[in-house]
């Protein structure tokens, strides 16, 4: 690893080499004494871009999420695993996706592979299993997608209570498409139309928070701390939102993606997320300048993005309901809340997106934001979900904990690179939990990440090893200031993110560093169950090939 990234202080590390056995919860910043074990809530958005929320530069109304940022920490260089199931597997286990068994979607199972099993493997342990063993009441309200179709479900992997759809894309009780007519409540199949799920014509973001608060109150009644995993189905396609929410955003996107990308980037610089000399990435091939569109096409694209923005804004309203409920119950101050997204904005649907149905955003419509709006969602980065460019793997991360984060840090930025693999060691330390070496007769792989707790006290975060990615043959390595990226079928490229955080200038004069990092990736892949990628692995998911501003091999099913 580069010299600059080797400064490791053992007292700060909570990674693979250090078990968190018996550690006390962190000291209160104000008193210097240990606080009662906090409640923990992890909120995961589905397909939301890096810059959509206000505290990361977006124009979408997200006052409740932004309030968490104002009273907590924002991470400016936090990473996901580029896709839904891999990111969820990594978040839940503290391992890289292939190690956990989900190098691709739950739907992709490759016989004989090492890491493409479509389910969480027994060599991994979930946060719920670790915290349950430490006396926490555990619950999930939302999307699972890490093995339910293969017999691996929340109720078999440590969650005391659960309400989950079979896959995702659920918004309203009267959707009729496959996998969106049933929910599982503690493993019991219940029709979405059942009044047991929710009263009246519910919207999923609201419904999931209602159940989440119910689960939390059950823990409070038992005098137990709770762990609530709240993975929303928003804003994944088919994009849907209540009509009133869409109407409130009418006209908001008339300026188009080119101007709005520039405006977002200016706000990001003002917020301190990027230096003033950072560059906005150019529009990708296949993307039309907004100025060249006719009036009908502009109107169509406006309606699409209005639905997407309403989807995100209504999720924010649900987060506000969650916080209000925790405050009413008197537990908010000692509840750790993490908010992040599972991958970058989604270009599926191609440059033109999808807008089908008479009532766009309604329960029987089919709306995909598409590539052009995904570029806005991921401002200022290039590319999107599936890819290992920053646009595919960068996520906002907000951490709120009034009683555990030094109040002098409220609203500040943590600039050290982080990854989903860091969430397990962080939450285990906070909870005073033991990460096991064996569980239910199975040997458990050591955690791949390190704790983020020192950042809660304003201390430096350090890392002993680089960060790695692989998805659909797309590769990346982050080692200190350096990032090497290789697109499937292409060649490695090197970027100095300390000078070029948006990957606009290839560092061609550093061939020795590039070769070193490529070798590091090969060593990691061999040790981390990464199978050589073949396009046929996900052939069953493919639809008509579309141009995403790259090769045909980068097109994905809508």
C-alpha positions in Angstrom: 0.0 0.0 0.0 1.1 3.6 -0.7 3.2 5.1 2.1 0.6 7.8 2.8 -2.1 5.2 3.5 0.1 3.0 5.8 -0.1 5.2 8.9 -2.0 2.7 11.1 -2.6 3.2 14.8 -3.7 0.0 16.3 -5.9 1.7 18.8 -8.1 3.0 16.0 -8.4 -0.2 14.0 -11.4 -2.5 14.1 -10.7 -4.4 10.9 -10.1 -8.1 10.1 -7.1 -8.4 12.5 -9.0 -7.1 15.6 -12.1 -8.8 17.1 -14.3 -6.4 19.1 -14.9 -8.9 21.9 -16.2 -7.3 25.0 -15.5 -3.8 24.0 -17.5 -1.2 25.9 -19.6 1.3 24.0 -17.7 4.5 23.2 -17.4 7.2 25.8 -19.8 10.2 25.7 -17.9 13.1 24.2 -19.3 15.5 26.7 -18.9 13.5 29.9 -16.1 11.1 29.1 -18.1 8.2 30.5 -19.6 5.3 28.7 -23.1 5.7 27.5 -25.9 3.1 27.6 -25.8 0.9 24.5 -27.4 2.8 21.7 -30.2 1.8 19.4 -29.1 1.4 15.8 -30.9 2.2 12.6 -29.4 1.6 9.2 -31.4 3.3 6.4 -30.6 2.2 2.8 -31.9 3.9 -0.3 -32.3 1.8 -3.5 -30.6 3.2 -6.6 -30.3 6.8 -5.3 -27.6 8.9 -6.8 -24.7 10.5 -4.9 -25.9 14.1 -5.2 -29.7 13.7 -4.9 -30.2 14.9 -1.3 -29.8 18.5 -0.3 -26.8 18.0 2.0 -24.9 16.5 -1.0 -25.9 19.3 -3.5 -29.3 18.1 -4.8 -32.3 20.3 -5.4 -34.8 17.5 -4.3 -36.5 18.6 -1.1 -35.0 16.4 1.6 -35.2 18.5 4.8 -35.4 15.5 7.2 -32.3 13.7 5.9 -30.5 17.0 5.7 -31.4 17.6 9.4 -29.6 14.4 10.3 -26.5 15.6 8.4 -26.7 19.0 10.2 -26.6 17.2 13.6 -24.1 14.5 12.6 -21.4 13.7 10.1 -21.3 13.5 6.3 -18.8 11.2 4.6 -17.5 12.6 1.3 -15.7 9.5 0.0 -17.8 6.6 1.1 -18.3 3.6 -1.2 -20.8 0.9 -2.0 -20.4 -2.2 -4.2 -22.0 -0.9 -7.4 -25.1 -3.0 -7.4 -28.1 -4.0 -5.2 -27.4 -7.5 -3.9 -23.6 -7.2 -3.6 -23.9 -3.9 -1.6 -26.5 -5.4 0.7 -24.4 -8.5 1.3 -21.4 -6.4 2.1 -23.3 -4.0 4.4 -24.8 -6.9 6.3 -21.7 -9.0 6.7 -18.6 -6.7 6.8 -17.2 -8.8 3.9 -16.7 -8.1 0.3 -19.7 -9.3 -1.8 -18.1 -12.4 -3.3 -16.8 -13.5 0.1 -20.4 -13.3 1.4 -21.6 -15.3 -1.7 -23.2 -12.5 -3.7 -20.8 -11.2 -6.3 -23.9 -10.5 -8.4 -27.7 -10.4 -7.9 -29.6 -12.9 -6.0 -30.9 -14.1 -9.4 -27.4 -15.0 -10.6 -26.2 -18.4 -9.4 -23.2 -20.0 -11.2 -22.6 -23.7 -10.3 -19.0 -24.3 -9.3 -18.3 -20.6 -8.7 -16.6 -19.3 -5.6 -18.7 -16.2 -5.1 -21.7 -16.2 -7.4 -24.1 -18.2 -5.2 -27.1 -15.8 -5.1 -27.4 -16.0 -1.3 -25.5 -15.2 1.9 -23.2 -18.0 2.7 -22.6 -19.7 6.1 -19.0 -18.4 6.0 -20.5 -15.0 6.7 -22.4 -13.7 9.8 -24.9 -10.9 9.6 -25.0 -7.7 11.7 -28.4 -9.0 13.1 -26.8 -12.2 14.2 -23.9 -10.4 15.9 -26.1 -7.8 17.6 -28.7 -10.4 18.6 -26.0 -12.3 20.4 -25.2 -9.1 22.3 -28.8 -8.7 23.5 -30.2 -6.5 20.8 -33.7 -7.0 19.5 -33.3 -7.1 15.7 -35.7 -6.2 12.9 -35.8 -5.5 9.1 -38.5 -3.5 7.4 -37.9 -3.3 3.7 -36.0 -5.0 0.8 -33.8 -8.0 1.5 -32.6 -9.4 -1.9 -29.7 -11.5 -0.6 -31.1 -15.0 -1.0 -34.8 -15.2 -0.2 -35.4 -17.3 -3.3 -32.7 -19.7 -2.2 -34.0 -20.2 1.3 -31.9 -17.5 3.0 -34.2 -15.1 4.6 -34.2 -12.4 7.3 -35.9 -14.8 9.8 -33.1 -17.4 9.2 -30.3 -14.9 9.5 -30.7 -13.2 12.9 -33.8 -10.9 12.6 -36.4 -11.3 15.3 -39.0 -9.4 13.3 -39.3 -8.8 9.6 -41.5 -7.4 6.9 -40.0 -7.8 3.4 -41.1 -8.0 -0.2 -39.8 -11.0 -2.2 -37.5 -8.6 -4.2 -37.9 -4.8 -4.7 -39.8 -2.2 -6.6 -42.8 -2.3 -4.3 -44.7 1.0 -3.7 -48.5 0.6 -3.6 -50.8 -2.2 -2.4 -52.5 -2.6 -5.9 -49.4 -3.3 -8.0 -50.0 -6.4 -10.1 -46.6 -7.3 -11.5 -44.7 -10.4 -10.4 -43.1 -10.3 -6.9 -45.0 -7.1 -6.0 -48.3 -8.6 -4.7 -46.9 -10.3 -1.6 -45.0 -9.4 1.5 -43.5 -11.7 4.1 -44.2 -10.9 7.8 -41.9 -12.9 9.9 -41.7 -15.5 7.1 -45.5 -15.7 6.6 -46.7 -14.7 3.1 -49.3 -11.9 3.2 -51.0 -10.3 0.2 -50.0 -6.6 -0.2 -53.7 -5.8 -0.3 -54.3 -7.2 3.2 -55.2 -4.6 5.8 -52.7 -6.4 8.0 -49.9 -4.7 5.9 -51.2 -1.2 6.2 -54.4 0.9 6.4 -55.9 2.5 3.4 -53.9 3.2 0.2 -50.5 3.1 1.7 -47.2 4.1 0.1 -44.3 1.7 0.8 -41.8 4.2 2.3 -44.5 5.2 4.9 -45.5 1.6 5.5 -42.0 0.4 6.1 -41.4 3.2 8.7 -44.7 2.4 10.4 -43.6 -1.2 10.8 -40.0 -0.2 11.8 -41.3 2.0 14.7 -43.6 -0.9 15.7 -40.6 -3.2 15.9 -38.6 -0.7 17.8 -41.3 -0.2 20.4 -41.5 -4.0 20.9 -37.8 -3.9 21.9 -38.4 -0.9 24.2 -41.2 -2.8 25.9 -38.7 -5.6 26.6 -36.1 -3.1 27.8 -33.7 -4.1 25.0 -31.8 -1.9 22.6 -32.9 -2.4 19.0 -31.2 -2.8 15.7 -33.5 -1.7 12.8 -32.5 -2.3 9.2 -34.7 0.0 7.0 -33.9 -0.7 3.4 -36.4 1.3 1.3 -37.5 0.2 -2.1 -37.3 3.8 -3.2 -36.2 5.1 -5.6 -35.7 1.9 -7.6 -37.7 1.4 -10.8 -40.5 1.2 -11.6 -40.5 4.7 -10.1 -43.7 5.5 -8.3 -44.9 8.2 -5.9 -48.2 9.7 -4.6 -49.7 12.1 -7.1 -49.6 15.1 -4.7 -45.9 14.6 -4.2 -45.3 14.5 -8.0 -47.5 17.6 -8.5 -45.5 19.6 -6.0 -42.4 19.2 -8.2 -44.1 20.1 -11.4 -41.7 22.3 -13.5 -38.7 21.7 -11.2 -36.8 20.0 -14.0 -37.5 22.4 -16.9 -33.9 23.6 -17.0 -32.7 20.1 -18.1 -29.8 17.9 -17.1 -27.0 20.0 -18.5 -27.7 23.2 -16.5 -28.8 21.3 -13.4 -25.6 19.3 -13.3 -23.7 22.5 -13.3 -25.9 23.9 -10.5 -25.5 20.8 -8.4 -21.8 20.9 -8.8 -21.6 24.6 -7.7 -23.6 23.7 -4.6 -21.3 20.8 -3.8 -18.3 23.0 -4.0 -20.0 25.5 -1.7 -20.8 22.7 0.7 -17.1 21.7 0.8 -17.6 18.3 -0.9 -15.2 19.2 -3.7 -12.5 21.7 -4.1 -13.1 24.8 -6.3 -10.7 23.5 -9.0 -12.5 20.1 -9.4 -13.9 19.4 -12.8 -17.4 18.3 -13.9 -17.3 15.2 -16.0 -18.5 15.6 -19.6 -21.8 14.3 -20.9 -21.4 10.6 -22.1 -21.7 9.4 -25.7 -25.4 8.7 -26.4 -26.6 11.6 -24.2 -28.3 14.5 -26.0 -27.7 18.1 -25.1 -30.9 19.3 -23.4 -31.0 22.3 -25.8 -31.4 20.0 -28.9 -34.6 18.3 -27.6 -38.0 19.3 -28.9 -40.8 20.5 -26.6 -42.5 17.1 -26.5 -39.3 15.3 -25.6 -38.5 17.8 -22.9 -41.9 17.5 -21.4 -41.6 13.7 -21.3 -38.2 13.9 -19.6 -39.5 16.4 -17.1 -42.3 14.1 -16.1 -39.8 11.2 -15.6 -37.6 13.2 -13.3 -40.5 14.7 -11.4 -41.6 11.1 -10.5 -38.0 10.2 -9.4 -37.6 13.3 -7.3 -41.0 12.7 -5.7 -39.9 9.2 -4.9 -36.9 10.5 -3.1 -38.7 13.4 -1.4 -41.4 11.0 0.0 -38.7 8.8 1.3 -37.3 11.8 3.1 -40.8 12.4 4.6 -40.8 8.8 5.9 -37.4 9.4 7.5 -38.9 12.4 9.2 -41.7 10.3 10.5 -39.1 7.8 11.8 -37.2 10.5 13.7 -40.4 12.0 15.1 -41.4 8.6 16.4 -38.0 8.0 18.0 -38.2 11.4 19.6 -41.8 10.8 20.9 -40.5 7.6 22.5 -37.6 9.4 24.1 -34.9 7.3 22.4 -33.7 9.5 19.5 -30.7 11.0 21.4 -29.1 7.6 21.9 -30.0 6.1 18.5 -27.3 5.8 15.9 -28.8 6.4 12.4 -26.9 5.7 9.2 -28.3 6.8 5.9 -26.7 5.7 2.6 -27.5 4.2 -0.9 -26.7 0.8 -2.3 -25.2 2.1 -5.6 -25.1 5.1 -7.9 -28.0 6.4 -9.9 -29.4 3.9 -12.4 -29.1 4.3 -16.2 -31.1 1.2 -17.0 -33.6 2.2 -19.6 -30.8 3.8 -21.7 -30.5 7.5 -22.7 -34.3 7.8 -23.2 -35.4 6.1 -20.1 -38.9 4.6 -19.9 -42.2 6.3 -19.5 -45.2 4.0 -20.0 -48.8 4.3 -18.7 -51.4 7.0 -18.6 -50.6 8.0 -15.0 -46.8 8.2 -14.8 -45.8 7.4 -11.2 -49.0 5.6 -10.5 -49.2 1.9 -9.5 -49.8 0.7 -13.1 -47.1 2.8 -14.8 -43.6 1.9 -15.8 -41.0 4.7 -15.3 -37.2 4.4 -15.5 -35.1 7.6 -15.1 -32.6 6.5 -17.7 -29.0 7.5 -18.4 -29.4 11.2 -18.9 -31.0 11.8 -15.5 -28.6 9.3 -13.9 -25.8 11.6 -14.9 -27.5 14.4 -12.9 -28.2 12.0 -10.0 -24.5 11.2 -9.8 -23.1 14.7 -10.2 -20.2 15.4 -10.6 -19.1 11.8 -11.5 -19.1 9.8 -14.6 -21.1 6.5 -15.1 -23.6 4.9 -12.8 -24.8 1.6 -11.2 -22.9 -1.5 -12.5 -19.7 0.4 -13.0 -16.7 1.0 -10.8 -16.2 4.6 -11.8 -17.1 7.0 -9.0 -20.6 7.4 -10.4 -21.3 3.7 -9.8 -19.8 3.2 -6.3 -19.9 6.6 -4.5 -22.6 6.9 -1.9 -23.6 9.6 0.5 -23.2 8.4 4.1 -24.8 10.4 7.0 -24.2 9.3 10.6 -26.4 10.8 13.3 -25.9 10.0 17.0 -26.6 13.0 19.3 -25.3 11.3 22.4 -22.3 9.6 20.8 -20.9 12.1 18.3 -19.0 15.1 19.6 -21.4 18.0 19.1 -18.6 20.2 18.0 -18.5 18.0 14.9 -22.1 18.5 13.9 -22.5 19.2 10.2 -18.8 18.4 9.4 -17.3 16.3 6.7 -15.3 13.1 7.1 -13.0 12.9 4.1 -11.3 9.6 4.7 -12.3 6.9 2.2 -14.7 4.4 3.6 -16.7 1.3 2.4 -19.7 -0.8 3.3 -17.2 -3.3 4.8 -16.6 -0.7 7.6 -20.2 -0.8 8.9 -20.0 -4.2 10.7 -16.9 -3.3 12.7 -18.4 0.1 13.5 -21.7 -1.2 14.8 -20.2 -4.1 16.6 -17.9 -1.7 18.5 -20.8 0.7 19.3 -22.9 -2.2 20.6 -20.1 -3.8 22.6 -20.7 -7.0 20.6 -18.4 -9.9 19.7 -17.7 -10.7 16.1 -17.4 -14.5 16.1 -14.8 -16.8 14.6 -17.4 -19.6 14.4 -21.2 -19.4 14.3 -23.6 -22.3 14.4 -20.9 -24.7 13.6 -19.4 -22.7 10.6 -16.1 -21.0 10.4 -16.6 -17.3 9.9 -14.4 -15.2 7.7 -12.8 -12.2 9.4 -14.2 -8.7 8.8 -12.7 -7.0 5.8 -13.2 -3.4 7.1 -12.2 -1.1 10.0 -14.3 0.8 12.5 -15.4 4.4 11.8 -15.9 5.2 15.5 -12.8 7.4 15.8 -14.4 9.8 13.4 -17.2 10.4 15.9 -14.6 12.0 18.1 -12.9 14.0 15.4 -9.9 11.6 15.1 -8.2 10.5 11.9 -9.5 7.3 10.2 -6.7 5.1 8.7 -6.7 1.9 6.7 -4.1 -0.9 6.5 -5.1 -2.2 3.1 -6.6 -0.9 -0.1 -10.3 -1.0 -1.1 -11.3 -3.3 -3.9 -14.3 -3.8 -6.3 -15.5 -6.2 -9.0 -18.8 -6.3 -10.6 -19.6 -7.8 -14.0 -15.9 -7.7 -14.9 -15.6 -4.0 -13.9 -12.7 -3.6 -11.5 -11.3 -0.9 -9.2 -8.7 -0.4 -6.4 -8.5 2.5 -4.1 -5.2 2.9 -2.3 -4.8 6.2 -0.5 -5.0 9.0 -3.0 -4.7 6.6 -6.0 -7.6 4.8 -7.7 -7.1 2.3 -10.6 -10.2 1.4 -12.7 -10.7 -1.1 -15.4 -13.9 -1.6 -17.4 -14.8 -5.1 -18.5 -12.8 -5.9 -21.6 -10.8 -2.7 -21.3 -7.5 -1.6 -19.8 -6.5 -0.3 -16.3 -6.5 3.5 -15.9 -5.0 5.3 -12.9 -6.3 8.5 -11.3 -4.9 10.7 -8.5 -8.1 11.5 -6.6 -6.4 14.0 -4.4 -6.0 16.2 -7.4 -8.7 14.9 -9.6 -11.6 13.6 -7.5 -13.9 13.3 -10.5 -11.6 11.0 -12.6 -11.2 13.4 -15.6 -7.4 13.1 -16.1 -5.6 9.7 -16.4 -2.3 9.7 -14.5 -0.3 8.4 -17.4 3.1 9.1 -15.9 2.7 6.7 -13.0 2.9 3.3 -14.7 4.8 1.7 -11.9 2.0 2.6 -9.4 -0.7 1.3 -11.9 1.1 -2.0 -12.3 1.5 -2.3 -8.5 -2.2 -1.7 -7.9 -3.3 -4.1 -10.7 -1.2 -6.7 -9.0 -2.9 -5.9 -5.6 -6.3 -6.4 -7.3 -5.3 -9.8 -8.6 -4.1 -10.9 -5.2 -7.3 -9.7 -3.6 -9.5 -11.4 -6.2 -7.7 -14.7 -5.7 -8.1 -14.5 -1.9 -11.7 -13.2 -1.9 -13.7 -15.7 -4.0 -13.9 -13.4 -7.1 -14.6 -15.5 -10.2 -13.4 -14.4 -13.6 -16.5 -12.7 -15.1 -18.3 -14.1 -18.2 -21.2 -12.3 -19.8 -23.2 -15.5 -20.0 -23.5 -15.5 -16.2 -26.3 -12.9 -16.3 -27.6 -13.7 -19.8 -31.0 -14.5 -18.3 -31.4 -11.0 -17.0 -30.6 -9.2 -20.3 -33.1 -7.5 -22.5 -32.6 -5.5 -25.6 -29.1 -4.0 -25.7 -29.1 -0.2 -25.3 -26.4 2.4 -25.6 -25.4 3.7 -22.2 -22.6 5.9 -23.5 -20.3 2.9 -23.7 -20.0 -0.5 -25.4 -23.0 -2.8 -26.0 -21.6 -5.0 -23.3 -22.5 -2.3 -20.7 -26.2 -2.4 -21.6 -28.5 -3.9 -19.1 -32.1 -5.1 -19.0 -34.8 -2.6 -18.2 
